[in-house]
Amino acid sequence: MLPVEKYTQFIKQRTRELGFDYCGIAKAEQLDEDAYRLEQWLNKGMHGNMQYMENYFDKRIDPRKLVDNAQSVITLLLNYYPPEQQTEGAPKIAKYAYGKDYHEVIRARLNQLLSEMSEQIGEIHGRGFVDSAPVLERSWAKRSGLGWIGKNGNLIHKQAGSFFFIATLIVDVPLLYDPITGDYCGSCTRCLDACPTGALTAPTVVDGSRCISYFTIELKDQLIPDKMKGQFEDWMFGCDICQDVCPWNRFAKPHNDLDFTPVPEVLNFSTKQWEEMTEEEFKKIFRQSPLKRSKYAGIRRNLKFIKP
């Protein structure tokens, strides 16, 4: 077996053992088509107040500017579809935020994988990323053969849907690369039709500045514009509408990852309980949760906005 085959086999086996559901690998190179689309998206102001999206443009489109002599981009998918759903009538929270903050969970696993790769392969250089650096994760997932970009802008895996965290590991080692899959959205427009704020302006184009997730998470220390009143359908933190209506998510299966066990309060708190919660209680209950990103003040703002 050639070293490239041996190393690739080791990586794919080890990622499964670390709890990742899927692993795909692509050659590290500049993303020319994605560069054009990103530039157009930014020029149209679809990133809203997310100024950080304008930074490090060159690094976003070329992994070789993030890791010297980068050869391969390893993309990993981790299922977060919850085994339990929220109580009917509770303020809605995006499913990815039911359990622990995925950044910390996945970063630890990436670091472990990189360390074990160094032991197995020899001295290598690499960096792991999980939604916290200038990396176009979905583009690399597509290039790695893990699915296609759906009309809702999410990566869709043909056998498992779209409820996945995406992690990226860029390394200076050549590996075997996976073939790209096709696009299987067909003529379906359920996600575009279902978006209450019209954030899905065209297939695969998400106007971030009109997305419920943007208003409830990214728009910090500001009031939500009155013109959006009545359009949030009780979503207090994030939004899953465009994924919930996607036919491919009929294949989504509940995860069994203990790190993402739903926080009981996320599932069961009523609007009244959310409103009566103190800041001290919020910090204690959600100290390891993605909800801390909006902070106590942000959650109260969102609650007030979605209240009839």
Phi and psi in degrees as GROMACS dihedral restraints (atoms count N, CA, C in turn):
[ dihedral_restraints ]
;  ai    aj    ak    al  type     phi  dphi    fc
    3     4     5     6     1   -67.4    20    10
    4     5     6     7     1   151.9    20    10
    6     7     8     9     1   -54.1    20    10
    7     8     9    10     1   -40.2    20    10
    9    10    11    12     1   -60.1    20    10
   10    11    12    13     1   -42.8    20    10
   12    13    14    15     1   -67.1    20    10
   13    14    15    16     1   -42.5    20    10
   15    16    17    18     1   -62.1    20    10
   16    17    18    19     1   -45.8    20    10
   18    19    20    21     1   -65.7    20    10
   19    20    21    22     1   -41.9    20    10
   21    22    23    24     1   -63.4    20    10
   22    23    24    25     1   -44.0    20    10
   24    25    26    27     1   -61.7    20    10
   25    26    27    28     1   -42.7    20    10
   27    28    29    30     1   -61.5    20    10
   28    29    30    31     1   -46.3    20    10
   30    31    32    33     1   -61.4    20    10
   31    32    33    34     1   -44.7    20    10
   33    34    35    36     1   -69.1    20    10
   34    35    36    37     1   -36.8    20    10
   36    37    38    39     1   -69.4    20    10
   37    38    39    40     1   -43.2    20    10
   39    40    41    42     1   -68.2    20    10
   40    41    42    43     1   -35.5    20    10
   42    43    44    45     1   -64.7    20    10
   43    44    45    46     1   -35.8    20    10
   45    46    47    48     1   -64.6    20    10
   46    47    48    49     1   -42.2    20    10
   48    49    50    51     1   -66.0    20    10
   49    50    51    52     1   -27.2    20    10
   51    52    53    54     1   -83.6    20    10
   52    53    54    55     1    -0.3    20    10
   54    55    56    57     1   102.2    20    10
   55    56    57    58     1    -3.0    20    10
   57    58    59    60     1   -74.3    20    10
   58    59    60    61     1   145.9    20    10
   60    61    62    63     1   -87.1    20    10
   61    62    63    64     1   -35.9    20    10
   63    64    65    66     1  -141.9    20    10
   64    65    66    67     1   148.8    20    10
   66    67    68    69     1  -136.4    20    10
   67    68    69    70     1   130.3    20    10
   69    70    71    72     1  -133.5    20    10
   70    71    72    73     1   151.9    20    10
   72    73    74    75     1  -131.8    20    10
   73    74    75    76     1   135.8    20    10
   75    76    77    78     1  -130.5    20    10
   76    77    78    79     1   158.2    20    10
   78    79    80    81     1   -72.0    20    10
   79    80    81    82     1   136.1    20    10
   81    82    83    84     1   -75.8    20    10
   82    83    84    85     1   116.9    20    10
   84    85    86    87     1  -158.5    20    10
   85    86    87    88     1   169.9    20    10
   87    88    89    90     1   -71.8    20    10
   88    89    90    91     1   139.3    20    10
   90    91    92    93     1   -95.6    20    10
   91    92    93    94     1    84.0    20    10
   93    94    95    96     1   -65.9    20    10
   94    95    96    97     1   -46.1    20    10
   96    97    98    99     1   -64.8    20    10
   97    98    99   100     1   -41.0    20    10
   99   100   101   102     1   -66.4    20    10
  100   101   102   103     1   -33.5    20    10
  102   103   104   105     1   -61.6    20    10
  103   104   105   106     1   -42.7    20    10
  105   106   107   108     1   -65.2    20    10
  106   107   108   109     1   -45.6    20    10
  108   109   110   111     1   -64.5    20    10
  109   110   111   112     1   -40.7    20    10
  111   112   113   114     1   -64.9    20    10
  112   113   114   115     1   -41.1    20    10
  114   115   116   117     1   -62.4    20    10
  115   116   117   118     1   -43.5    20    10
  117   118   119   120     1   -63.3    20    10
  118   119   120   121     1   -42.2    20    10
  120   121   122   123     1   -62.3    20    10
  121   122   123   124     1   -44.1    20    10
  123   124   125   126     1   -67.1    20    10
  124   125   126   127     1   -41.3    20    10
  126   127   128   129     1   -63.3    20    10
  127   128   129   130     1   -28.8    20    10
  129   130   131   132     1   -85.9    20    10
  130   131   132   133     1     0.9    20    10
  132   133   134   135     1    70.7    20    10
  133   134   135   136     1    22.7    20    10
  135   136   137   138     1   -74.8    20    10
  136   137   138   139     1    -2.3    20    10
  138   139   140   141     1   -92.2    20    10
  139   140   141   142     1    -2.6    20    10
  141   142   143   144     1    56.7    20    10
  142   143   144   145     1  -128.3    20    10
  144   145   146   147     1   -87.1    20    10
  145   146   147   148     1     6.7    20    10
  147   148   149   150     1   -81.9    20    10
  148   149   150   151     1    69.1    20    10
  150   151   152   153     1   -59.0    20    10
  151   152   153   154     1   -26.5    20    10
  153   154   155   156     1   -60.4    20    10
  154   155   156   157     1   -21.1    20    10
  156   157   158   159     1   -67.6    20    10
  157   158   159   160     1   -19.4    20    10
  159   160   161   162     1   -83.2    20    10
  160   161   162   163     1   -16.4    20    10
  162   163   164   165     1   -81.3    20    10
  163   164   165   166     1   151.6    20    10
  165   166   167   168     1    54.2    20    10
  166   167   168   169     1    42.5    20    10
  168   169   170   171     1   -55.6    20    10
  169   170   171   172     1   -44.1    20    10
  171   172   173   174     1   -63.0    20    10
  172   173   174   175     1   -34.8    20    10
  174   175   176   177     1   -75.0    20    10
  175   176   177   178     1   -31.4    20    10
  177   178   179   180     1   -63.0    20    10
  178   179   180   181     1   -33.8    20    10
  180   181   182   183     1   -99.9    20    10
  181   182   183   184     1    -4.3    20    10
  183   184   185   186     1  -144.3    20    10
  184   185   186   187     1   105.2    20    10
  186   187   188   189     1   -64.7    20    10
  187   188   189   190     1   -18.1    20    10
  189   190   191   192     1   -70.9    20    10
  190   191   192   193     1   -12.8    20    10
  192   193   194   195     1   -90.7    20    10
  193   194   195   196     1    -6.1    20    10
  195   196   197   198     1  -100.9    20    10
  196   197   198   199     1   -32.6    20    10
  198   199   200   201     1  -133.9    20    10
  199   200   201   202     1   120.4    20    10
  201   202   203   204     1   -57.4    20    10
  202   203   204   205     1   132.8    20    10
  204   205   206   207     1    58.9    20    10
  205   206   207   208     1    32.5    20    10
  207   208   209   210     1   -57.5    20    10
  208   209   210   211     1   134.6    20    10
  210   211   212   213     1  -113.3    20    10
  211   212   213   214     1   -35.2    20    10
  213   214   215   216     1  -137.6    20    10
  214   215   216   217     1   146.7    20    10
  216   217   218   219     1  -117.3    20    10
  217   218   219   220     1   114.6    20    10
  219   220   221   222     1   -97.3    20    10
  220   221   222   223     1   125.2    20    10
  222   223   224   225     1  -114.0    20    10
  223   224   225   226     1   134.5    20    10
  225   226   227   228     1  -123.5    20    10
  226   227   228   229     1   138.9    20    10
  228   229   230   231     1  -113.4    20    10
  229   230   231   232     1   136.2    20    10
  231   232   233   234     1  -129.0    20    10
  232   233   234   235     1   116.7    20    10
  234   235   236   237     1   -64.7    20    10
  235   236   237   238     1   133.8    20    10
  237   238   239   240     1  -125.4    20    10
  238   239   240   241     1    12.0    20    10
  240   241   242   243     1   -63.0    20    10
  241   242   243   244     1   120.2    20    10
  243   244   245   246     1   -74.3    20    10
  244   245   246   247     1   148.8    20    10
  246   247   248   249     1   -75.5    20    10
  247   248   249   250     1   -15.7    20    10
  249   250   251   252     1  -132.2    20    10
  250   251   252   253     1   154.6    20    10
  252   253   254   255     1  -113.1    20    10
  253   254   255   256     1   164.4    20    10
  255   256   257   258     1   -69.0    20    10
  256   257   258   259     1   155.1    20    10
  258   259   260   261     1   -63.2    20    10
  259   260   261   262     1   140.0    20    10
  261   262   263   264     1   -56.8    20    10
  262   263   264   265     1   131.6    20    10
  264   265   266   267     1    91.0    20    10
  265   266   267   268     1    -7.6    20    10
  267   268   269   270     1   -75.4    20    10
  268   269   270   271     1   151.8    20    10
  270   271   272   273     1   -57.1    20    10
  271   272   273   274     1   130.9    20    10
  273   274   275   276     1   -79.9    20    10
  274   275   276   277     1   139.9    20    10
  276   277   278   279     1  -126.9    20    10
  277   278   279   280     1   135.6    20    10
  279   280   281   282     1   -58.5    20    10
  280   281   282   283     1   140.8    20    10
  282   283   284   285     1   -60.2    20    10
  283   284   285   286     1   -29.7    20    10
  285   286   287   288     1   -64.2    20    10
  286   287   288   289     1   -18.5    20    10
  288   289   290   291     1  -101.7    20    10
  289   290   291   292     1    13.5    20    10
  291   292   293   294     1   -70.2    20    10
  292   293   294   295     1   -33.1    20    10
  294   295   296   297     1  -113.6    20    10
  295   296   297   298     1  -144.5    20    10
  297   298   299   300     1   -69.1    20    10
  298   299   300   301     1   159.5    20    10
  300   301   302   303     1   -62.4    20    10
  301   302   303   304     1   117.4    20    10
  303   304   305   306     1   -65.7    20    10
  304   305   306   307     1   -25.2    20    10
  306   307   308   309     1   -56.4    20    10
  307   308   309   310     1   -49.8    20    10
  309   310   311   312     1   -68.1    20    10
  310   311   312   313     1   -42.5    20    10
  312   313   314   315     1   -61.5    20    10
  313   314   315   316     1   -50.1    20    10
  315   316   317   318     1   -73.7    20    10
  316   317   318   319     1   -36.7    20    10
  318   319   320   321     1   -59.8    20    10
  319   320   321   322     1   -40.1    20    10
  321   322   323   324     1   -63.0    20    10
  322   323   324   325     1   -40.3    20    10
  324   325   326   327     1   -71.2    20    10
  325   326   327   328     1   -36.3    20    10
  327   328   329   330     1   -64.8    20    10
  328   329   330   331     1   -42.3    20    10
  330   331   332   333     1   -63.0    20    10
  331   332   333   334     1   -38.9    20    10
  333   334   335   336     1   -66.3    20    10
  334   335   336   337     1   -43.0    20    10
  336   337   338   339     1   -61.3    20    10
  337   338   339   340     1   -45.0    20    10
  339   340   341   342     1   -62.9    20    10
  340   341   342   343     1   -39.8    20    10
  342   343   344   345     1   -63.8    20    10
  343   344   345   346     1   -43.7    20    10
  345   346   347   348     1   -69.9    20    10
  346   347   348   349     1   -32.1    20    10
  348   349   350   351     1   -64.6    20    10
  349   350   351   352     1   -38.6    20    10
  351   352   353   354     1   -64.3    20    10
  352   353   354   355     1   -38.2    20    10
  354   355   356   357     1   -67.7    20    10
  355   356   357   358     1   -37.5    20    10
  357   358   359   360     1   -81.8    20    10
  358   359   360   361     1   -39.9    20    10
  360   361   362   363     1   -98.1    20    10
  361   362   363   364     1   -32.8    20    10
  363   364   365   366     1   117.6    20    10
  364   365   366   367     1  -168.4    20    10
  366   367   368   369     1   -63.9    20    10
  367   368   369   370     1   117.6    20    10
  369   370   371   372     1  -132.1    20    10
  370   371   372   373     1   159.9    20    10
  372   373   374   375     1  -119.0    20    10
  373   374   375   376     1   137.0    20    10
  375   376   377   378     1  -166.3    20    10
  376   377   378   379     1   165.6    20    10
  378   379   380   381     1  -140.6    20    10
  379   380   381   382     1   137.7    20    10
  381   382   383   384     1  -103.1    20    10
  382   383   384   385     1   142.9    20    10
  384   385   386   387     1  -134.6    20    10
  385   386   387   388     1   142.2    20    10
  387   388   389   390     1  -143.7    20    10
  388   389   390   391     1    90.2    20    10
  390   391   392   393     1    56.1    20    10
  391   392   393   394     1    33.0    20    10
  393   394   395   396     1  -143.2    20    10
  394   395   396   397     1    18.7    20    10
  396   397   398   399     1  -153.9    20    10
  397   398   399   400     1   167.8    20    10
  399   400   401   402     1   -73.4    20    10
  400   401   402   403     1    73.2    20    10
  402   403   404   405     1  -130.3    20    10
  403   404   405   406     1   133.5    20    10
  405   406   407   408     1   -88.1    20    10
  406   407   408   409     1    80.1    20    10
  408   409   410   411     1   -56.8    20    10
  409   410   411   412     1   -44.9    20    10
  411   412   413   414     1   -66.9    20    10
  412   413   414   415     1   -35.9    20    10
  414   415   416   417     1   -63.8    20    10
  415   416   417   418     1   -41.4    20    10
  417   418   419   420     1   -71.2    20    10
  418   419   420   421     1   -33.9    20    10
  420   421   422   423     1   -62.8    20    10
  421   422   423   424     1   -41.2    20    10
  423   424   425   426     1   -64.5    20    10
  424   425   426   427     1   -46.2    20    10
  426   427   428   429     1   -64.6    20    10
  427   428   429   430     1   -23.5    20    10
  429   430   431   432     1   -88.1    20    10
  430   431   432   433     1     4.8    20    10
  432   433   434   435     1    79.9    20    10
  433   434   435   436     1    17.6    20    10
  435   436   437   438     1   -90.2    20    10
  436   437   438   439     1    -2.2    20    10
  438   439   440   441     1   153.6    20    10
  439   440   441   442     1  -161.0    20    10
  441   442   443   444     1  -132.7    20    10
  442   443   444   445     1   163.9    20    10
  444   445   446   447     1   -85.2    20    10
  445   446   447   448     1   114.3    20    10
  447   448   449   450     1   -72.9    20    10
  448   449   450   451     1   172.1    20    10
  450   451   452   453     1   -65.4    20    10
  451   452   453   454     1   -16.9    20    10
  453   454   455   456     1   -90.0    20    10
  454   455   456   457     1     4.3    20    10
  456   457   458   459     1    85.6    20    10
  457   458   459   460     1    -2.4    20    10
  459   460   461   462     1   -93.6    20    10
  460   461   462   463     1   152.7    20    10
  462   463   464   465     1   -72.9    20    10
  463   464   465   466     1   132.3    20    10
  465   466   467   468     1  -118.8    20    10
  466   467   468   469     1   123.9    20    10
  468   469   470   471     1   -94.7    20    10
  469   470   471   472     1   131.4    20    10
  471   472   473   474     1   -62.1    20    10
  472   473   474   475     1   -30.8    20    10
  474   475   476   477     1   -97.3    20    10
  475   476   477   478     1    -8.3    20    10
  477   478   479   480     1  -141.9    20    10
  478   479   480   481     1     0.1    20    10
  480   481   482   483     1    83.1    20    10
  481   482   483   484     1  -147.2    20    10
  483   484   485   486     1  -127.9    20    10
  484   485   486   487     1     2.7    20    10
  486   487   488   489     1   -82.5    20    10
  487   488   489   490     1    71.9    20    10
  489   490   491   492     1  -134.0    20    10
  490   491   492   493     1   143.8    20    10
  492   493   494   495     1   -81.4    20    10
  493   494   495   496     1   144.9    20    10
  495   496   497   498     1  -115.1    20    10
  496   497   498   499     1   127.1    20    10
  498   499   500   501     1  -120.1    20    10
  499   500   501   502     1   150.1    20    10
  501   502   503   504     1  -129.8    20    10
  502   503   504   505     1   135.2    20    10
  504   505   506   507     1  -127.4    20    10
  505   506   507   508     1   117.3    20    10
  507   508   509   510     1  -103.1    20    10
  508   509   510   511     1   126.0    20    10
  510   511   512   513     1  -134.1    20    10
  511   512   513   514     1   158.7    20    10
  513   514   515   516     1   -96.1    20    10
  514   515   516   517     1    37.9    20    10
  516   517   518   519     1  -123.0    20    10
  517   518   519   520     1   130.4    20    10
  519   520   521   522     1   -72.7    20    10
  520   521   522   523     1   139.6    20    10
  522   523   524   525     1  -136.7    20    10
  523   524   525   526     1   177.0    20    10
  525   526   527   528     1   -78.8    20    10
  526   527   528   529     1   135.4    20    10
  528   529   530   531     1  -105.5    20    10
  529   530   531   532     1   141.6    20    10
  531   532   533   534     1   -86.4    20    10
  532   533   534   535     1   146.2    20    10
  534   535   536   537     1   -73.4    20    10
  535   536   537   538     1   147.3    20    10
  537   538   539   540     1   -72.6    20    10
  538   539   540   541     1   141.7    20    10
  540   541   542   543     1   -92.4    20    10
  541   542   543   544     1   176.1    20    10
  543   544   545   546     1   -85.9    20    10
  544   545   546   547     1  -177.6    20    10
  546   547   548   549     1  -106.5    20    10
  547   548   549   550     1   125.3    20    10
  549   550   551   552     1  -119.8    20    10
  550   551   552   553     1    26.5    20    10
  552   553   554   555     1   -75.3    20    10
  553   554   555   556     1   -29.3    20    10
  555   556   557   558     1    59.5    20    10
  556   557   558   559     1  -137.8    20    10
  558   559   560   561     1   -92.3    20    10
  559   560   561   562     1     2.6    20    10
  561   562   563   564     1   -64.0    20    10
  562   563   564   565     1   135.7    20    10
  564   565   566   567     1  -132.0    20    10
  565   566   567   568     1    25.7    20    10
  567   568   569   570     1   -58.3    20    10
  568   569   570   571     1   -42.0    20    10
  570   571   572   573     1   -66.2    20    10
  571   572   573   574     1   -43.3    20    10
  573   574   575   576     1   -62.6    20    10
  574   575   576   577     1   -40.2    20    10
  576   577   578   579     1   -70.9    20    10
  577   578   579   580     1   -29.6    20    10
  579   580   581   582     1   -86.5    20    10
  580   581   582   583     1   -21.0    20    10
  582   583   584   585     1   -64.2    20    10
  583   584   585   586     1   115.4    20    10
  585   586   587   588     1   -71.6    20    10
  586   587   588   589     1   -20.3    20    10
  588   589   590   591     1  -103.7    20    10
  589   590   591   592     1    -0.2    20    10
  591   592   593   594     1    70.1    20    10
  592   593   594   595     1    27.4    20    10
  594   595   596   597     1   -70.9    20    10
  595   596   597   598     1   -24.7    20    10
  597   598   599   600     1   -88.6    20    10
  598   599   600   601     1    90.4    20    10
  600   601   602   603     1   -78.6    20    10
  601   602   603   604     1   -20.2    20    10
  603   604   605   606     1  -165.1    20    10
  604   605   606   607     1   163.6    20    10
  606   607   608   609     1   -52.8    20    10
  607   608   609   610     1   125.9    20    10
  609   610   611   612     1    72.0    20    10
  610   611   612   613     1     1.0    20    10
  612   613   614   615     1  -107.2    20    10
  613   614   615   616     1   114.9    20    10
  615   616   617   618     1  -110.2    20    10
  616   617   618   619     1   117.4    20    10
  618   619   620   621     1   -80.5    20    10
  619   620   621   622     1    96.4    20    10
  621   622   623   624     1   -57.1    20    10
  622   623   624   625     1   -29.5    20    10
  624   625   626   627     1   -74.4    20    10
  625   626   627   628     1    -4.4    20    10
  627   628   629   630     1  -118.3    20    10
  628   629   630   631     1     3.0    20    10
  630   631   632   633     1   -83.6    20    10
  631   632   633   634     1   140.1    20    10
  633   634   635   636     1   -59.3    20    10
  634   635   636   637     1   -38.0    20    10
  636   637   638   639     1   -61.8    20    10
  637   638   639   640     1   -37.4    20    10
  639   640   641   642     1   -62.4    20    10
  640   641   642   643     1   -48.4    20    10
  642   643   644   645     1   -66.8    20    10
  643   644   645   646     1   -38.4    20    10
  645   646   647   648     1   -89.0    20    10
  646   647   648   649     1   -13.2    20    10
  648   649   650   651     1  -124.4    20    10
  649   650   651   652     1   -51.9    20    10
  651   652   653   654     1   -80.1    20    10
  652   653   654   655     1   -30.6    20    10
  654   655   656   657     1   -80.0    20    10
  655   656   657   658     1    82.4    20    10
  657   658   659   660     1   -87.1    20    10
  658   659   660   661     1   144.9    20    10
  660   661   662   663     1    57.9    20    10
  661   662   663   664     1    25.6    20    10
  663   664   665   666     1  -136.3    20    10
  664   665   666   667     1   154.4    20    10
  666   667   668   669     1   -77.2    20    10
  667   668   669   670     1   146.8    20    10
  669   670   671   672     1   -76.2    20    10
  670   671   672   673     1   131.5    20    10
  672   673   674   675     1   -54.7    20    10
  673   674   675   676     1   137.9    20    10
  675   676   677   678     1   -59.3    20    10
  676   677   678   679     1   -27.7    20    10
  678   679   680   681     1   -64.1    20    10
  679   680   681   682     1   -16.6    20    10
  681   682   683   684     1   -90.1    20    10
  682   683   684   685     1    -3.4    20    10
  684   685   686   687     1   -56.7    20    10
  685   686   687   688     1   134.7    20    10
  687   688   689   690     1    82.8    20    10
  688   689   690   691     1     3.8    20    10
  690   691   692   693     1  -107.3    20    10
  691   692   693   694     1    -2.2    20    10
  693   694   695   696     1   -90.2    20    10
  694   695   696   697     1   -10.2    20    10
  696   697   698   699     1    49.8    20    10
  697   698   699   700     1    43.3    20    10
  699   700   701   702     1    69.5    20    10
  700   701   702   703     1    17.3    20    10
  702   703   704   705     1   -81.7    20    10
  703   704   705   706     1   115.4    20    10
  705   706   707   708     1   -93.0    20    10
  706   707   708   709     1   -30.4    20    10
  708   709   710   711     1  -146.0    20    10
  709   710   711   712     1   107.9    20    10
  711   712   713   714     1    75.4    20    10
  712   713   714   715     1  -168.3    20    10
  714   715   716   717     1  -164.5    20    10
  715   716   717   718     1   139.4    20    10
  717   718   719   720     1  -120.1    20    10
  718   719   720   721     1     9.8    20    10
  720   721   722   723     1   -53.8    20    10
  721   722   723   724     1   -49.0    20    10
  723   724   725   726     1   -69.2    20    10
  724   725   726   727     1   -18.1    20    10
  726   727   728   729     1   -89.9    20    10
  727   728   729   730     1   -38.8    20    10
  729   730   731   732     1   -61.3    20    10
  730   731   732   733     1   -33.0    20    10
  732   733   734   735     1   -88.3    20    10
  733   734   735   736     1    -7.8    20    10
  735   736   737   738     1   -71.0    20    10
  736   737   738   739     1   124.5    20    10
  738   739   740   741     1   -59.4    20    10
  739   740   741   742     1   -28.7    20    10
  741   742   743   744     1   -68.3    20    10
  742   743   744   745     1   -20.2    20    10
  744   745   746   747     1   -80.6    20    10
  745   746   747   748     1     3.7    20    10
  747   748   749   750     1   -67.7    20    10
  748   749   750   751     1   -16.2    20    10
  750   751   752   753     1   -91.3    20    10
  751   752   753   754     1    -2.5    20    10
  753   754   755   756     1   -65.9    20    10
  754   755   756   757     1   132.9    20    10
  756   757   758   759     1  -119.2    20    10
  757   758   759   760     1   142.2    20    10
  759   760   761   762     1   -58.6    20    10
  760   761   762   763     1   138.8    20    10
  762   763   764   765     1   -76.2    20    10
  763   764   765   766     1   165.9    20    10
  765   766   767   768     1  -127.2    20    10
  766   767   768   769     1    32.2    20    10
  768   769   770   771     1   -88.8    20    10
  769   770   771   772     1   117.2    20    10
  771   772   773   774     1   -61.3    20    10
  772   773   774   775     1   -29.5    20    10
  774   775   776   777     1   -64.5    20    10
  775   776   777   778     1   -22.8    20    10
  777   778   779   780     1  -110.3    20    10
  778   779   780   781     1    22.0    20    10
  780   781   782   783     1   -58.6    20    10
  781   782   783   784     1   127.2    20    10
  783   784   785   786     1   -58.6    20    10
  784   785   786   787     1   137.3    20    10
  786   787   788   789     1   -68.1    20    10
  787   788   789   790     1   126.6    20    10
  789   790   791   792     1   -52.6    20    10
  790   791   792   793     1   -39.9    20    10
  792   793   794   795     1   -64.2    20    10
  793   794   795   796     1   -34.0    20    10
  795   796   797   798     1   -61.3    20    10
  796   797   798   799     1   -40.9    20    10
  798   799   800   801     1   -76.5    20    10
  799   800   801   802     1   -34.7    20    10
  801   802   803   804     1  -114.0    20    10
  802   803   804   805     1   -16.9    20    10
  804   805   806   807     1   -63.6    20    10
  805   806   807   808     1   132.9    20    10
  807   808   809   810     1   -85.0    20    10
  808   809   810   811     1   170.7    20    10
  810   811   812   813     1   -57.6    20    10
  811   812   813   814     1   -41.7    20    10
  813   814   815   816     1   -61.6    20    10
  814   815   816   817     1   -42.0    20    10
  816   817   818   819     1   -66.5    20    10
  817   818   819   820     1   -37.9    20    10
  819   820   821   822     1   -63.8    20    10
  820   821   822   823     1   -43.0    20    10
  822   823   824   825     1   -66.8    20    10
  823   824   825   826     1   -33.6    20    10
  825   826   827   828     1   -85.6    20    10
  826   827   828   829     1   -10.0    20    10
  828   829   830   831     1   -68.0    20    10
  829   830   831   832     1   135.0    20    10
  831   832   833   834     1   -85.1    20    10
  832   833   834   835     1   165.7    20    10
  834   835   836   837     1   -64.5    20    10
  835   836   837   838     1   -36.8    20    10
  837   838   839   840     1   -63.1    20    10
  838   839   840   841     1   -42.8    20    10
  840   841   842   843     1   -64.8    20    10
  841   842   843   844     1   -41.2    20    10
  843   844   845   846     1   -59.1    20    10
  844   845   846   847     1   -47.8    20    10
  846   847   848   849     1   -63.4    20    10
  847   848   849   850     1   -35.3    20    10
  849   850   851   852     1   -73.5    20    10
  850   851   852   853     1   -47.0    20    10
  852   853   854   855     1   -69.5    20    10
  853   854   855   856     1   -39.5    20    10
  855   856   857   858     1  -111.3    20    10
  856   857   858   859     1    28.6    20    10
  858   859   860   861     1   -64.5    20    10
  859   860   861   862     1   -25.1    20    10
  861   862   863   864     1  -111.9    20    10
  862   863   864   865     1    14.2    20    10
  864   865   866   867     1  -103.4    20    10
  865   866   867   868     1   150.3    20    10
  867   868   869   870     1   -59.7    20    10
  868   869   870   871     1   -20.2    20    10
  870   871   872   873     1   -62.3    20    10
  871   872   873   874     1   -23.5    20    10
  873   874   875   876     1   -65.2    20    10
  874   875   876   877     1   -15.0    20    10
  876   877   878   879     1   -65.2    20    10
  877   878   879   880     1   -35.1    20    10
  879   880   881   882     1   -82.5    20    10
  880   881   882   883     1   -16.3    20    10
  882   883   884   885     1    65.5    20    10
  883   884   885   886     1   166.6    20    10
  885   886   887   888     1   -58.7    20    10
  886   887   888   889     1   -44.4    20    10
  888   889   890   891     1   -63.7    20    10
  889   890   891   892     1   -37.6    20    10
  891   892   893   894     1   -67.6    20    10
  892   893   894   895     1   -40.1    20    10
  894   895   896   897     1   -64.3    20    10
  895   896   897   898     1   -41.4    20    10
  897   898   899   900     1   -65.6    20    10
  898   899   900   901     1   -39.6    20    10
  900   901   902   903     1   -60.4    20    10
  901   902   903   904     1   -46.5    20    10
  903   904   905   906     1   -63.7    20    10
  904   905   906   907     1   -41.5    20    10
  906   907   908   909     1   -59.8    20    10
  907   908   909   910     1   -45.0    20    10
  909   910   911   912     1   -64.1    20    10
  910   911   912   913     1   -36.4    20    10
  912   913   914   915     1   -71.5    20    10
  913   914   915   916     1   -38.5    20    10
  915   916   917   918     1   -85.5    20    10
  916   917   918   919     1    -8.7    20    10
  918   919   920   921     1   -69.4    20    10
  919   920   921   922     1   132.8    20    10
